[in-house]
Amino acid sequence: MTARPIGLFGGTFDPVHYGHLRPALEMREALALAEVRFIPAGVPPHRDPPAASAAQRTAMLELALQGQPGLCVDRRELERPGPSYMVDTLTSLRAELGDTPLCLLLGSDAYLGLASWHRWQELIELAHLVVMHRPGWSPTQAGAGAPARLLAQRGTDDATALTRHPAGAVLLRAVTQLDISATAVRALIGAGHDPRYLLPDAVRDYIRAQGLYQN
Ligand code: ATP
């Protein structure tokens, strides 16, 4: 296998912030990913509908990623009707990309909740799972449940395993943690405060121009 792996970063991105951007860039560099695709969810199955429209969330992502090689937006979940299940997204990417290794990038919280995802057991057959965790986080925090068992069965420390197989491994990677959430950014703006330095200036300007997140 020679193709460089592609990273996939799903989320609501309502709005995108540095807590998404910095880990994605670190993963691209640490794992020599060909690219990281940000995949905004159209209809997120696990949560309330986003405050910003699909077009607005995409526009903010494009502004945030402008000029950064190797980071891009993939719109397939916005173009698909119904709930945005990751298993469907990975299936369509796999059909397009053949045997190219795919790395689904997940925050450690998302990994711990994996067993609640639609047809979650199929995800590992379609992609590697790369768990981005805060320095010092221990896999024992994965507990005794399904994510811990998956880690015991499929876990590897060897990043080259990601290039040798199209899917199937779980890799843990420490990333710089920025304690930023979109929920907190929305609340800040709703309370009339300035979100500057939590997200790129171009995204802040767009939020202002569109009057987003104001109560
Ligand atoms: P919200 O507060 O609206 O739930 P969020 O900021 O958590 O949003 P999402 O779009 O839901 O952002 O997250 C997408 C992905 O980004 C998830 O895998 C999540 O674990 C990860 N993520 C979100 N914020 C951070 C952060 N500060 N550091 C690292 N990963 C993050």
Residues whose N, C-alpha, C, O or C-beta is under 5 A from the ligand:
A	BS01	ATP	G10 G11 T12 F13 D14 G19 H20 P23 L105 L106 G107 A110 L178 D179 I180 S181 A182 T183 A184
